[in-house]
Amino acid sequence: MPDSHRDPNREPTHPGAILREDVLPALDLSVTAAAAALGVSRQALHRLLAEDVAMTPEMAVRVGKLCGNGPRVWLAMQQARDLWQAERAMADILARIPTMHAA
C-alpha cells in the first residue's frame, strides 16, 4: 500500500510476518522446507518469521528469488518498518531539529 494511503499510526508489517502468514502457506512450504530452498538454516529463517531479526539485503535476494518478485519489495517492507520505528524513537530529537528552506 502506498504511504499516502497507509495509516501513519500503524506500524508497517514485518516482512517475516508476510512470509509466515501468507507466502509459506500459499507455497505449501514448511519452515524446514523453505529454509532448505533458500539455502539458510532453519534457525535463521525462524528468527525472521518470528520477527526477531530484520530482513537483510541478502535474505531479501533469496526470498525474492523464491517468490519470483525480486528483493526490492522485501527490502521496501523492512525499510518502511525501520523508518516508522526510527521516527517514533527519535520524536523528541526531531522536534528540536529545524526544517530549513532555501532562500
N, C-alpha and C positions, 0 to 999 in steps of 0.2 A: 504494500500500500504506500503511495507517495506520502512524504512527510506532511504535505498540506492537508491531507485527509485523515491523518493519524491523530488520535487523542494525545496531546503533548504530556498529559499527566500519567499516561500508561507506559510502563517500561516496555521497550521493544522485546519481543520474544527471543530467547536464546536460540541460536541455530541448532544446538543439541536437542532442544525440545521438539523442533520441527522434524529432525531426524527420528527421534524416538516415537513421537505420536503419529506422524504422517508417512514419512518416507520408508522406514524399515517395514512397517506393516503392509504398505502398498506393494513393496517389492517381495513380500513374504520372506524376509530375512531375519534370522535371529541375530543377537549381538555377536555371537561367536562367528557365524557365517559372514556377517557384514565386516567384522574385523579382518577375517581371512581375505575377503575380496579386496579390502582396502590396503592390505599389507601392513597392518598395525596390530599391536597386541590388543587382546580383549579388554585389558585393564585401561589402556589408553582410550579406546572407544567408549568404555563405560564411564570414564571421567567426563568425557564430552557430553554424553547422553544424560548424565546426572547433573549437568550444568556446573560442574566443579572447576572446569577449565574453559578457556575461550577457544573459539575456532581459530586456529593458526592458519597462516597462508599455506603451509604445507598440507595440512589436513583439508583445507578448502579445495586444493587442487585434486586431492584424492577423492573427496566426496563429490565434487563437481564432475569428475570423470565417471564415477559410479552412477550418478543420477543423470548424466548427459546434459546438464545445464551449465557446466563450467564453474570455476571458482568464484567469479565476481559476485554472484548472488549470495553465496555463503559468507563472503567477507563483508558485503554490504550489510547483512543482518547483524554480524558481530560489531561492525563499526557503529551502526545506529545504536546498539545497546551500550557500547563503550562510551560514546558521546553523551548519551542520556544520563548515564551514571556519573560521568565526569562533571557535567554541568550542574548536577544536583550537589555533588560533593564539594564543588568549588563555588557555590552560590554566594557565600559571604565575600570571598576574594573577588569574584567577578563584579559584585556590586560596587566595589571600590575602584575598578578599572574604568576610566572614561572611554567612550567611543569617540574617536577622532574623525573629523571630516576634512577633506582638502578644501583650501580656501578658494 
